[in-house]
């Protein structure tokens, strides 16, 4: 079973792919988001409802040109994807002062989905154990996963890996 299929089984609400495309999303990304649906995948990987996506992409004036917001973090940051070409992913830091810039991670949307699914398991393991040696091993495994996904991602990843 693919990660998208696994995620489609845990969604809390569906997304309207047509409405998502109308916001500027590439069709393949819109279809994947519709399959994932609105849900908290992991702590920093939240796919919101169609209405929230419309708010993020319609009412906000600070999204960089050529990018649309498709998810949010638990910290108020927005995950962005390019509207054309390769479906590159970036993060828009909500604490950033001045002109908003997309901090590119060097991964595409499909890799983001894999990352979100990995972090879902990681969050569950982290919550289940307070043992420092287990947490250190989990951090090591997380760094190895990030590097396997995209060389150098550990340095570009916007959140601390503990």
N, C-alpha and C positions, 0 to 999 in steps of 0.2 A: 504494500500500500504506500502511495506517495505521501509526502508531507502535506500537500494540499488536500488530499483525501482524508488524512487523519484530522487536519484542522477543520474540514467541513463537517465533521461529526461532533465538534465541540462548540460550534457557533451558537450565539444567543439570539441572533436575528439575521435576516438576509439583507443583502445590499442589492440595489437596483443597478445592474451593469450599464444599462442605457443612460441612467442619470449620471453615473460616474464618468462615462465616456463624454457626456455633454460638458463636464467640468474641465475637459482637456486631457484626460487620461488616455493612454494608448489602449487599444482594444484588449490586447493580451493581459495587461495589468488589471483592467476593469473586470475581465472574466475571472481572473485569479482572486481578486478581492471579493467578487460575488460568491465565489466558491468558499472562501474563508469565512465570509460574513462578519458581522460586528461581534467582536469578542476581545477579551483580555487574553492574549496569547501568553504573555509573560509580563513581569512587572514593568518593563520599559518598552513593551511592544503591544500597543492597544489599537486595534482596528475599530474605529467608531462607526456609528450609523451613517446612512446616506445623508441624513439631515445635517449631521455634524460635519461630514466631508464638504457639503455645500457651504456651510458657514466658514470652515477653514479656508476654502478656496474662493469664496465669493466676497465675503465681508472683510477679510484681512487684506490690507494693502501692502504688507511687508514681505510677501513671498517673492523670491527672486524670479525674474523672467525665465520661462522655459521649465519651470518646476511646478509640481502640484503636491499638496500634502495628502498622504494616504493613511497615516497613522500618527499616534502621539505616544509620548513616553509617560511614565508616571510622574515625571518632573515638570511637565508643561512644554517640553520640546516637541517639535514636529518632525516626523520622518517624511522626506520628500522623494519624488521620483521624477525623472525627466519626462517631458511631454512628447518628445520625439527622439528618434535614434535609439541607441542602446538605453535600456531601462535602468540607468544608473541611479543609485540611492545616495542620498545625502541627509544630513541632520541640520535643522534650523534650531539653534540654541535660543531658548526664550529669554535668557539673561543677557544676550548680546545687545550692546548699546550701539546705536547708529544704524547704518544701512544693513539690512539682513543679508547674510551670505549663506549659501549652501555649503556646508562642510562635507565634501565628498569623502566617502569611505572606501572607494575602490571596489565596491561590490555592486551587483545588479539586483533587481527585484527578487529573482528566484533565490539568490544567495541570502537575501534578507529574510525570506521565508524560512530557509534552513536555519539561519541564525536565531530567529524568533523561536522556532521549535526546540532548538538546542537549549536556549535560555529558559524555556518553560520547564524542561527537565531539571536544569541547573537550579532554578529557583526552588523547585520542590525539594531537591536534595539538600539545599542550603537551609531551608526551613526545618527539615527533619533532623538536622544534626547541628549541635553547637560545638562539637568536638573540634578543637583547633587543627588536629592532624587531618581530619576529614575535609575541613574547609580549605586547608592548604593544597591537598590533593585535588580538590574540585577546582581551585583557582589554576593550578597547573594544567589540568585537563581543559579548562576553558581557554587558556592562552594557546594551547596546542590546537584546539578546534579553530580559533580565530585565524591562526597562521595557516592552517590547512585550507580554510575558506578563501583567503586572499593573503599572500605574503605581505607582511608589514601591517596587517590589520590591527594587531595588538597596539601599535603606536597611534593608529588613526581612530581606534574605537573610543567613543566619547565618554564612556563611563568606566569607573575604576573596576578592575577585575580582582576581586578579593575572594 
